[in-house]
Amino acid sequence: MRKARALCLLSGGLDSQLAVCVLREQGVEPRGIAFESPFFGSKSALKAAAKLGIPLHVEDFTGDILELLRDPPHGFGSCMNPCIDCHARMLRRAGRLMEKLGLDFLATGEVLDERPMSQNRTSLEIVARDSQYGELVLRPLSARLLPETRPEREGLVDRARLLSLRGRSRKPQIALAAKYGLSDYPTPAGGCLLTDPGFSRRLRDLMSHEPNPSLADMSFLKIGRHFRLGRRTKLVLGRNMSENEIIEREAGTRPLLKVESFPGPIGVVCGEVSDELVRTAAGLCVRYSDAPRGQKAMVRVRSGGSFRIIEAEAAAESGLNPI
């Protein structure tokens, strides 16, 4: 028999690495595919692929995830995470690459019932069906608990040597990691910002006020303090030097604010701009700076290539509208 070849979805987490090891133990030749977007990256996958010694294809998933965030057919999880639709779309993209490369089937590290909403039996079936490659989606870690797939029926893999993991306990995976010599793997909770409640709150606010947010708008969600100034306007304030540098670098032509003569945050006004809103933003900059309370301070405003100085007093607590 010829050697079977599989395209494995590789997040870099332990489960996806174990799926590669289980298949390779049967003589399957694995390749990896990872996806990146403003909400998750490929750093862990690249590190895992290097350790496993397999080639990795990294695909930009930004357009796909933004489309799903606007209207996910199967809804969101506890935050802004359209996990079922996201997994199905990733498998569909992976399936197209599988066909292009002439590979035999797809594999994932999903474990039955490890995640109660997105990895129960019904969800796994929906993901496989909606991917349009259902018969070719193999889940090596739980395969013996799931319906037989085409690669099993055709003898490309031995179903008896696949696993039957189930549930949220990590003990079986940790034991398998020791068996395969895997170490230094990320915790299962890491990865996607869309599962973070604070980030999701900011994203929900952004999408409710800005129908077509830019990538810069998305990147600002990861840092700083956020304040809603108006229906289409908000302020982002850096919390430390690193965040100030990011804001200054990514501001573009947006108004950039900094209190003169006192340490404090750099702020950027995003969305629609008016003089009144810039003055409100200046008051917030003063409030979070080291300028003496009860005194007005000078705030430098850069907008495009022009500069001006405005006088502002620290915003009152009642005027705050944090996101």
C-alpha positions in Angstrom: 0.0 0.0 0.0 1.2 3.5 -0.7 1.8 5.8 2.2 -1.2 7.9 3.2 -0.8 11.6 3.5 -2.8 13.9 5.7 -3.2 17.6 6.2 -3.5 18.2 10.0 -5.0 21.4 11.5 -2.2 22.5 13.8 -3.0 25.1 16.5 0.2 24.3 18.3 -1.7 23.0 21.4 -1.1 19.6 22.8 -4.1 17.9 21.2 -3.2 18.9 17.7 0.4 17.7 18.2 -0.8 14.4 19.5 -3.1 13.9 16.5 0.0 14.3 14.3 1.9 11.7 16.4 -0.9 9.2 16.4 -1.1 9.3 12.6 2.6 9.2 12.1 2.9 6.1 14.3 0.7 4.4 11.7 3.0 5.5 8.8 0.9 8.4 7.7 2.8 11.3 6.3 1.5 14.5 8.0 1.6 18.1 6.9 0.2 21.0 8.9 -2.0 23.9 8.3 -2.5 26.9 10.6 -4.5 30.0 10.4 -3.9 33.6 11.6 -6.0 36.7 12.1 -6.2 39.7 14.4 -7.6 37.4 17.0 -5.2 34.5 16.9 -1.8 33.9 15.5 0.4 31.1 14.2 3.3 31.4 16.5 2.5 28.3 18.5 1.8 26.3 15.4 5.1 27.3 13.8 6.9 26.2 17.0 5.1 22.9 17.1 5.7 22.1 13.4 9.4 22.7 13.9 9.5 20.4 16.9 7.5 17.7 15.0 9.5 18.1 11.9 6.6 18.6 9.5 5.9 21.3 6.8 3.4 23.9 7.8 1.1 26.0 5.6 0.0 29.3 7.3 -3.2 30.8 5.9 -4.6 34.3 6.5 -8.1 33.9 8.0 -8.9 37.6 8.5 -11.6 37.9 5.8 -13.3 34.6 6.9 -13.5 35.5 10.6 -14.7 39.0 10.0 -17.5 37.7 7.8 -18.5 35.1 10.5 -18.5 37.8 13.2 -21.1 39.7 11.3 -23.5 36.8 11.0 -22.4 33.4 12.4 -25.0 30.7 11.2 -24.6 28.8 14.5 -24.2 31.8 16.8 -21.6 32.6 19.3 -20.3 30.8 22.4 -20.1 32.5 25.8 -18.2 35.5 24.2 -17.7 36.7 20.6 -16.5 33.2 19.5 -18.3 31.7 16.6 -16.4 28.4 17.2 -18.6 26.0 15.3 -18.7 28.1 12.1 -15.0 29.0 12.5 -13.9 25.4 12.7 -16.1 24.4 9.8 -14.6 27.3 7.7 -11.1 26.3 8.6 -11.7 22.7 7.6 -13.2 24.0 4.3 -10.1 26.1 3.6 -7.9 23.1 4.6 -9.9 20.8 2.3 -9.2 23.0 -0.7 -5.5 22.9 0.1 -5.6 19.2 0.6 -7.0 18.8 -2.9 -4.5 21.1 -4.4 -1.6 19.2 -2.8 -3.1 15.8 -3.7 -3.3 14.6 -0.1 -5.7 12.0 1.2 -7.6 13.3 4.2 -7.9 16.0 6.9 -7.1 15.5 10.6 -7.8 17.6 13.7 -6.9 17.3 17.4 -10.5 17.7 18.6 -11.5 15.5 21.5 -15.2 14.5 22.0 -16.8 16.5 24.9 -13.6 18.3 25.8 -15.4 21.5 25.1 -19.1 21.2 26.0 -20.4 23.5 23.3 -18.1 23.2 20.3 -16.8 19.6 20.7 -19.9 17.6 21.6 -21.0 15.0 19.2 -23.6 17.2 17.5 -21.2 20.1 17.1 -18.5 17.8 15.6 -21.0 16.5 13.1 -22.1 20.0 12.1 -18.5 21.1 11.7 -17.7 18.1 9.5 -20.9 18.5 7.4 -20.5 22.3 6.9 -16.9 22.0 6.0 -18.0 20.1 2.8 -15.4 17.5 3.5 -17.2 15.5 6.2 -16.2 12.0 5.1 -12.5 13.0 5.0 -12.3 14.6 8.4 -10.6 12.3 10.8 -10.3 13.0 14.6 -7.6 10.6 15.7 -7.9 11.2 19.4 -11.6 10.3 19.6 -12.0 8.4 16.3 -13.2 5.1 17.8 -16.1 7.0 19.5 -17.2 8.6 16.3 -18.6 7.3 13.0 -16.1 5.6 10.7 -14.6 7.9 8.0 -13.5 7.2 4.5 -9.8 7.0 5.3 -10.6 4.3 7.9 -12.9 2.4 5.5 -10.3 2.5 2.8 -7.5 1.2 5.0 -5.4 4.4 4.9 -5.4 4.3 8.7 -6.1 1.4 11.1 -9.2 2.4 13.2 -8.2 -0.1 15.9 -5.0 1.9 16.5 -6.8 5.2 16.8 -7.9 6.5 20.2 -11.1 6.9 22.2 -10.4 9.9 24.3 -13.4 11.7 25.8 -14.1 14.5 28.2 -12.2 17.4 29.9 -9.6 15.5 31.8 -6.1 16.1 30.5 -4.5 13.1 32.1 -4.6 10.9 29.0 -3.1 13.6 26.9 -0.3 14.3 29.4 0.5 10.6 29.4 0.6 10.5 25.6 2.8 13.6 25.6 5.3 11.7 27.7 5.1 8.7 25.4 5.8 10.8 22.3 8.4 13.0 23.9 6.3 16.2 23.7 7.1 19.0 26.2 6.7 22.7 26.5 3.2 22.8 25.0 0.8 25.7 25.7 -2.0 25.5 28.1 -5.4 24.5 26.6 -7.0 27.9 27.5 -4.7 30.0 25.4 -5.1 31.1 21.8 -8.2 33.0 20.6 -9.0 36.5 21.9 -12.6 36.0 20.9 -13.0 33.7 24.0 -11.8 36.5 26.3 -14.8 38.4 28.0 -13.0 41.7 28.2 -11.9 41.7 24.6 -15.3 40.4 23.4 -17.0 43.3 25.2 -14.8 45.8 23.3 -15.3 44.0 20.0 -19.1 43.9 20.5 -19.0 47.6 21.2 -16.9 48.4 18.1 -19.1 46.3 15.8 -22.3 47.8 17.1 -21.0 51.4 16.3 -18.7 50.8 13.3 -20.1 48.5 10.6 -16.8 48.1 8.8 -14.0 48.4 11.3 -10.4 48.6 10.0 -7.6 46.3 11.0 -6.1 49.1 13.0 -9.4 49.4 14.9 -9.2 45.7 15.7 -5.6 46.0 16.8 -6.4 48.7 19.3 -8.9 46.4 21.0 -6.0 44.4 22.4 -4.5 47.3 24.4 -5.2 50.3 26.5 -8.2 51.9 28.2 -11.2 52.4 26.0 -13.9 55.2 26.4 -17.0 55.7 24.2 -17.1 59.5 23.4 -20.0 59.3 20.9 -22.0 57.0 18.7 -19.2 56.7 16.2 -16.2 57.9 18.3 -14.1 56.5 21.0 -10.8 57.2 22.8 -8.0 54.6 23.4 -5.5 55.5 26.1 -2.2 53.7 26.6 -1.5 52.1 30.0 2.2 51.9 29.8 5.2 52.9 27.6 4.8 49.8 25.3 1.1 50.6 24.7 1.9 54.3 24.1 4.4 53.3 21.4 1.9 51.0 19.7 -0.8 53.8 19.7 1.6 56.3 18.3 2.8 53.9 15.6 -0.7 52.8 14.5 -2.5 56.1 14.9 -2.1 57.1 11.2 -4.0 60.4 10.6 -6.2 60.0 13.7 -5.9 62.7 16.4 -3.1 61.8 18.8 -3.1 63.4 22.3 -0.4 63.7 25.0 -0.3 65.9 28.1 2.6 68.4 28.0 5.2 68.5 30.8 3.7 65.5 32.8 4.1 61.7 32.4 0.9 60.1 31.2 -0.8 58.2 28.5 -0.9 58.8 24.8 -4.4 58.8 23.5 -5.9 58.3 20.0 -9.4 59.3 18.9 -11.0 56.7 16.6 -14.0 57.3 14.4 -15.8 60.6 13.7 -13.9 63.6 15.0 -15.1 67.0 16.2 -13.4 69.8 18.2 -15.8 69.1 21.1 -14.9 65.4 21.1 -11.2 66.1 21.0 -11.6 68.4 24.0 -13.4 65.6 25.9 -10.6 63.2 25.0 -8.1 65.8 26.2 -9.8 65.8 29.6 -9.5 62.1 29.9 -5.8 62.2 29.0 -5.3 64.8 31.8 -7.2 62.6 34.3 -4.9 59.6 33.7 -1.7 61.7 33.7 0.4 62.9 36.6 -0.8 66.5 36.1 -2.0 68.0 39.5 -5.7 67.6 40.1 -7.8 70.7 40.0 -5.5 72.5 37.6 -5.7 72.8 33.9 -3.0 71.2 31.8 -1.7 71.7 28.3 -2.5 68.8 25.9 -0.6 68.5 22.6 -2.9 67.3 19.7 -1.4 65.9 16.5 -3.8 65.4 13.7 -2.3 64.3 10.4 0.7 66.6 9.9 -0.5 69.5 12.1 -0.1 70.2 15.8 -2.0 72.4 18.3 -2.1 72.9 22.0 -5.4 72.9 23.9 -6.0 73.6 27.6 -8.0 70.9 29.5 -9.0 70.0 33.0 -9.1 66.4 34.2 -12.4 64.8 33.3 -14.8 64.2 36.3 -15.5 60.6 37.3 -19.2 61.1 36.3 -18.1 61.9 32.8 -16.3 58.6 32.2 -17.8 56.0 29.9 -15.3 53.1 29.8 -15.8 50.1 27.5 
